[in-house]
Amino acid sequence: MDNELTNNIDKLHTTELGAMRIKRNLSLDCVDAAAWCRDRIVSPEAAIERKGKNWYITIDGCIITVNAYSFTIITAHKLRKEH
């Protein structure tokens, strides 16, 4: 998918606290949470949608939130199962 987010994937980053939050929320044990997110965002299976000031990327049972202006990964969560 070709959009502003994927065209600026090299600008994608997160803060130290953001990386800790992503790892905790997704139960990741990887070293680089931003690289983990980047790999999923560029995947052909990623569903990317912009709502207001954020991008929302849904893939592999999780949703990644990225600020559309600064390209900062804000958080990532596992998708909730609907009843």
Salt bridges, closest charged atoms under 4 A:
GLU4 OE1 - ARG50 NH1 3.46
ASP60 OD2 - ARG40 NE 3.62
